[in-house]
Amino acid sequence: MELHLFEDNLSDGQQVTFGDTIARAIYVTAGEVTVDGMLHPSDEGFVTDGPVTLTAGAEGASLWRWDLSDAMPVQPAQHTAAKLSGEVPAHLSTSGNFLRLDSVTFPASGTAMLHTHRGPGIRCLREGSIRIDTGGMSTSFGPGGAWFETGPLPVFAQADHGMHSRFIRAMVLPDALRGKSSIHYENEEDRAKPKSQSYRNFGEIGLSL
């Protein structure tokens, strides 16, 4: 099973249907979309499964879309770009686990001390900049930059020193973590320290297998 991140750009009033998936997360980066009569404006996100039909607003819409599937999903005939994919391990590729869509915000010079997560996910930077140190490598990302984290591999994050930074992420996690933090700090002395990052949960949905 793999988690795929796409970027979709819809023209004004365009209607599009995304096909069947095990689970899906959508974040509106610009404009607005309507789904089943519900309006989703810019900087909002939601989770769903199965086919979904969206209608863009009068000024169009841009989306980041995470699809969890057994194979690369077939894309509709529109302006869609594949950004990144990552593998989900077998122990999480079962019913009872779930997909979470949330955002993580850092103040200027904020850090996420060395940590792991209990599941993999794809992050995409919305604002600012961030440096990710993991696996002996250090990589910096600007707005629109995406990266995959396996979960068990320790990560250190350093945000922009001059402004706040924020990324949007979708993660596959075990059912026991519904509504709970997935982060585990590797160094015991870091666990009691104040943390600079803040979170916003857009939604969670069980895997439809």
C-alpha positions in Angstrom: 0.0 0.0 0.0 1.2 3.5 -0.8 0.4 7.1 0.1 0.4 9.4 -2.8 0.4 13.2 -2.8 -1.1 15.1 -5.8 -1.5 18.8 -6.6 -4.8 19.6 -8.4 -5.6 23.0 -10.1 -9.2 23.4 -11.1 -10.6 26.2 -13.2 -13.6 28.3 -12.3 -16.7 26.2 -11.8 -14.9 23.0 -12.9 -16.4 19.7 -11.5 -14.1 16.7 -11.1 -14.5 13.2 -9.6 -11.7 11.4 -7.9 -12.0 7.6 -8.0 -12.1 5.0 -5.3 -9.4 4.9 -2.6 -8.7 3.2 0.7 -8.7 6.6 2.3 -8.2 10.2 1.1 -7.3 13.6 2.5 -7.8 16.9 0.7 -6.5 20.4 1.7 -7.6 23.5 -0.2 -4.5 25.7 -0.9 -6.4 28.4 -2.8 -10.0 29.2 -3.9 -12.8 27.0 -2.7 -14.6 23.7 -3.5 -18.0 22.3 -2.7 -18.5 18.6 -1.9 -22.0 17.2 -1.3 -23.3 20.7 -0.7 -20.6 21.6 1.8 -18.3 24.5 1.1 -14.5 24.0 1.8 -12.7 27.3 1.6 -8.9 28.0 1.3 -6.9 26.7 4.3 -9.4 24.1 5.2 -9.1 20.3 4.8 -11.2 17.2 5.1 -10.9 13.4 4.8 -13.0 10.9 2.9 -13.0 7.5 1.2 -14.3 6.1 -2.0 -15.1 8.3 -5.0 -15.7 12.0 -4.3 -17.0 14.8 -6.6 -15.8 18.4 -6.1 -16.9 21.6 -7.8 -14.6 24.6 -7.8 -15.7 28.0 -6.9 -16.0 31.1 -9.2 -12.2 31.7 -8.9 -11.2 28.1 -9.3 -9.3 26.1 -6.7 -6.0 24.5 -5.9 -5.7 21.4 -3.8 -3.2 19.1 -2.2 -4.7 15.6 -2.3 -3.3 12.5 -0.5 -4.7 9.1 -1.8 -4.0 5.9 0.1 -4.2 3.0 -2.4 -2.8 -0.4 -3.4 -1.6 1.1 -6.8 -1.1 4.5 -8.4 -4.7 5.9 -8.7 -6.0 6.7 -12.1 -6.1 10.5 -12.5 -9.0 12.4 -14.1 -8.4 14.5 -17.3 -7.4 17.8 -15.6 -4.4 19.7 -14.4 -3.0 17.2 -11.9 0.7 16.8 -10.9 2.0 13.9 -8.8 4.3 15.3 -6.1 5.4 12.4 -4.0 4.7 8.8 -2.9 5.7 6.7 0.0 5.2 3.1 1.2 2.9 2.2 4.1 4.2 -0.9 6.1 2.1 -4.1 6.2 1.2 -3.8 9.9 -0.6 -0.5 9.2 -2.2 -1.6 5.9 -5.2 -3.2 7.7 -8.7 -2.2 8.8 -8.8 -0.5 12.2 -6.0 1.9 11.4 -6.7 5.4 10.1 -5.6 8.4 8.0 -5.1 11.8 9.7 -4.9 15.2 8.0 -3.5 18.0 10.1 -1.2 21.0 10.1 1.9 21.7 12.2 2.9 25.4 12.9 6.3 26.6 14.2 7.1 30.1 15.4 10.2 31.8 14.0 13.3 29.6 15.0 11.0 26.8 16.3 12.3 23.3 16.4 10.9 19.8 16.7 13.5 18.0 18.8 14.7 14.5 17.7 11.6 12.4 17.4 9.8 9.5 15.7 6.2 8.8 14.8 4.1 5.6 14.9 3.3 5.7 11.3 4.4 7.1 7.9 3.2 10.3 6.3 3.8 12.9 3.6 4.3 16.6 4.6 4.0 19.6 2.3 5.1 23.1 3.4 2.5 25.8 3.3 4.4 28.8 4.6 8.0 29.7 5.7 10.8 27.3 5.4 12.0 24.2 7.3 15.1 22.0 7.5 14.6 18.3 8.0 17.5 16.2 9.4 17.0 12.5 9.2 19.0 9.4 8.1 22.3 11.3 8.0 20.9 13.9 5.6 19.8 17.5 5.9 17.3 18.9 3.4 15.6 22.3 3.4 12.1 23.0 2.0 10.3 26.1 0.9 6.5 26.5 0.2 5.2 23.6 -1.8 8.1 21.4 -0.9 7.1 17.9 0.1 8.8 15.1 2.0 8.1 11.6 3.2 8.8 10.4 6.8 8.8 6.7 7.5 7.7 7.1 11.1 10.4 5.0 13.0 13.4 6.9 11.5 14.3 9.7 13.9 13.8 13.3 12.6 14.9 16.7 13.8 13.2 19.8 12.3 14.4 23.4 12.3 12.0 26.1 11.2 12.8 29.5 9.5 14.5 31.9 11.8 12.7 35.0 10.4 9.1 34.0 10.3 6.6 31.3 11.3 6.5 28.1 9.2 3.7 25.6 8.7 3.2 22.3 6.9 0.2 20.2 6.1 0.6 16.4 6.5 -1.3 13.2 6.1 -0.3 10.2 8.2 -1.3 6.6 8.5 -1.5 5.6 12.2 -2.7 2.8 14.5 -6.2 3.0 15.8 -5.0 3.5 19.4 -3.8 7.0 18.4 -7.2 8.4 17.3 -7.4 12.0 18.6 -3.9 11.6 20.2 -0.4 12.8 19.4 1.7 10.4 17.3 5.1 12.0 18.3 7.7 10.3 20.5 10.8 12.2 21.6 14.0 10.1 21.4 15.9 11.8 24.2 14.3 11.5 27.6 15.5 15.0 28.6 13.5 16.5 25.7 10.1 15.0 26.7 9.5 17.5 29.6 10.8 20.6 27.7 8.3 23.1 26.3 7.4 22.4 22.7 7.4 25.2 20.1 5.0 23.6 17.5 1.2 23.7 17.5 -1.3 21.5 15.7 -4.6 21.7 14.0 -6.5 18.4 13.2 -8.6 18.6 10.0 -10.0 15.1 10.4 -9.4 11.3 10.7 -10.9 8.4 8.8 -10.6 4.6 9.1 -9.0 2.6 6.3 -11.7 1.2 4.0 -10.4 -2.2 3.1 
